[in-house]
Amino acid sequence: MRLRWKVLIVAVFLVVAAGYGELVRDIRTPRAALHQSHALTTNVLFQTDNLRTAADAMKKKYGPDAETMLITNPMRLVTKMNDKVVEETKAPIQFAEAAGLFVIGPSGHLESTFPFQINPRKAPVRGRKAEPSVRFLKSRFGKELPADLLAFDDRDAVTDTCITMSSDDLGGVGKLLRFQSGIFCVVYWRGASPGSMLIGVPLAEGDPWMRPFGRRICRWLTTIALARIRANDREPPPDYAACVLVDRPDRSGAAETLKAHVYEVRRDASLAYIE
């Protein structure tokens, strides 16, 4: 009997380990002999109608002299009576876009730079330059990144072909993930070591369970996007790809949980993970 239990425990362990390797670590994806560095941030929207609604509710609760205002960093609604705070709540915000940059190259020599700014609900204009601008990137990431990674010109990068993705495109899995929308765009780097990169920002509401599977989900979504790009664009396939998966996008602190998965796109359109 003890032997049977030992065999069962070992079998369960092997199944769990295999599932973890396949669905969480995505171990069957090849690893590229390249390195990457990236920086990410988000922009959010606060609708003025929400402030008016909150102000009216606070006046009903505390009286006509109640004053409600929006405070940032962190974003919250504060209600005062006679200059005394009587209530403070989280501000209802909506995820607007993800922005940042990816820098890729051999070990010790990162050279191709791909800035991006993508609203997953609205595709950027083709041929767009200077969004995000180098000035914005320096103001946001100047203290985090080495200066040489931000030493380029706004004209060095261009956003080209974009494809949209909806829950209907993903079938049952899209419904399981509560997939909202996504945009994947090709960004061309025209500075030193020219190249191209497919960058996607998909939104889903499947968290918290889906977050451990982000690497596997991103590879799946990126593969779909690459196939659509190759079918609709006469240009050669991009050299690299990245997926920035956004889960529960409208909650406070979404920017701190963003996770990017970066790939080399090989000649047969297969993906190799870049650490």
N, C-alpha and C positions, 0 to 999 in steps of 0.2 A: 504493500500500500504506500509506504514512504517513497519507494522508487517511482510509483506512478505520479505522486504529487510533485516530485522533483522534475520529472519529465514534463509535466503540465506547466510548472512554473517557468522552466527553460523555454518551452514553446511560446508561452505568453510573452516572455521577455523578447524573444526573437521577433515576434509579430509586431510588438510595440516599437522595437528598435528599427525594424524595416519601415514601418509607417512614419516614424519620425524622420528617418533619412530621406524618404521619398517625398513626403508632404510638407515637411518643415525645412529641412536643410537642402532639399532638392539636389541630392548628391549625384544624380546621374548627369547633371549639366556639366559640360567640360569647363575647366578654368583657363582663362586667357593669360598669356605671359605679358600682361600689361598692368598698369596701376592707374588709379583714378583718385581725384580729390573733388569734393563738391561742397557747396553751401546752399542751404534752402531756407526760405522764409515764406510766409503767407500774408495776404492782404484780406481783410474782412470788411463786410458792409454792415452798417447799422442804419436801419430805416427810420427816418424822422417820425413817421407815423407811430412807431413803437414808443418813442419818447412822449408824444402827445397822449397816447393811450395810457401809458404808465402815470403821467402827470395827472390826468383826470381821475385815475383810480386812487392815487394818493390824496387828492383833494377831497374825495368822497370819504376816505378813511380818516384823515387828520384835520380836515377843514379847509376853507378857501385860502388860507395863508400858507399852505404847504407848497414848497418849491422843490421840484425834481429836476436834477441835472445829470448829464452824462459825463462821467469821469473816465479817463483812459489810464492804461498802464497800472493795474489791469482794468479792462473796460467794465464799468459797472454803473448802475443807476443809484444815485444818492438823493434821498429826500430830507429836507431840512425844515425845521420850524423855529423861527427866531434865531437863525444861525446855529441851531443845534441839530445834529444828525439824529433822525428818528427811525430811519429805515435805510438799508443798503441791500441791493440785490444784484445778481449778475445781469449784464445787459444782453438782451437777445440779439445775437449777431448771426450773420450768414457768411459762409466761406465764399470768397470772391475769386481768388487766384493763387497759384503757387509761382514763385519766382526764385531765381538763383543762377548758378552756373555749374557746369561740369568741366573738369580739366583732365585730359587723358594722355598717356604716353608711356614709354618704357620706364622701368624703375629708375628713379633719380633724375628723370628728364621729362616731366609733364609738359606737353607742348601744344596740344590742340584744345582750344577753349570753346565752350558752347553755352553762352548765356541764354536764358529762356524766361518767358513770362506768359503763363497759360491760364486762361479761364476755362475750366473744363466744360462749361455750359455754352461757350461761344468761341468759335475758331478765330485765331488771329488773321489779320489781312495778309495775304501772300506777298512776299517781298518786303515785309516790314523790317526796318532797321532800328537800332538804338532803343529797343525795349526788351529788357530793362537797359537803361543807359549805364555806361561805366560809372558815371557820377553816382547813380543810385546804388550800384553794387559796392562802390567804395564807402559810401555812407553807411550801408547796412553791414558789410562784412570786412571793412578795413581793419578792424581790430582782431579779426579771427583768422584772416588769410594772409600769407606772405604777399608783400607788395608786388612781386613780379608776376603773380597770378592775375593781377588786376591791371597790368600795364599793357592795355590794348586800346584800340580806337573803336568808337561806336560803329564805324563802317565795316569792321572786320567780320561781323556776324549778321546773317540774314535768315529770317524765318521764311520757309518755303511751303511746300505741300503739307496740308493738314487733313486728317480724317476724323470724323466723329464716331462715337461708339455709344450705343444705348443698351438698355436691359434686353430689348427685343433681339439684339444682335447676338446675345450670349445664351439664349435659351433658358433651360431650367437652372443652370448654374448662376446665371445673372439674377434670377429671382431669389435664389438661395442667398446670394451675397447682398441682396437688396441694392443692386447696382443702380446708380442714378444716371450718370453720364460720364463721358470721358473724351478728351481731345489728345491726339498724338500728332505732333508736328515735326517735320524735318528742319533742323537748323544747320546752316552751312557756315563753316569757319573758313575765312578767306585770308587769314593772317599766315604766320609761319606754320608749316606742316598743315596745309589745308585738309579738310575732311568734312564729314557730315554725320549728324547724329539724330536719330529719331527719339524724341522726348515726349512722354505721355504723362498726363495727370488724370487718372481715373478716380471717381468718387463712388464710395459704397457705404452702406449703413449696416453691414453685417457684424461689426465689432460688438463685444470683445472677442468672440470666438474666432473671428477670421484673421486677427492680427498675427498669430503665430505662423499662419500659412501664407503670409504676404509675399515671400520669395517665390513660392510656387504659383500663386495667383498672378503675380507680375509677369513671370515668364510666359504664362498662358496668354495673357492679354497682349503682351508685346509681340508674340508670335502671330496672333490674329491681325494686329495692326500692320506688321511688316508685310504680311501677305496682301493686304488691301493696298498698301502703298505700292508694292511691286506690280499689282494688277492695274493701277490707275496712273502710274507715273512713268514716263519714258526715261527718267534719269536712272543711273545705276543705284542699286540699293545702298542705304546709308552704311557707313563704316562702323557705327556704334549705335547703341540704343539704351534708353533709360526709362524706368517706370517709377513715378512718385505716387504711391498709393495713399489716398486720403480716406480715412475711415471716420465716421461720425464728424463730418466736416464743420458743423455749426456749433460745436462745443467750445468752451473756453480752453485755450492751451493746445489747439490742434497743431499749431506750428511746431511745438516741441516734440510731437510724436511722429512727424513725417519721416518716412523711411524710403530711401532711394535704392533701387537695384539696377546695376549698370552692366552692360554686356558689350562684347565685341560681336559684330555680325560677320559671320564667315561667308565665303563665296557661295556655299550651298544654302545660304539663308539660315543656317543653324546658329544658335547663340552660345557664346562662351562667357561665363561669369567673370567680371573684373572685380577683384577685391579692392 
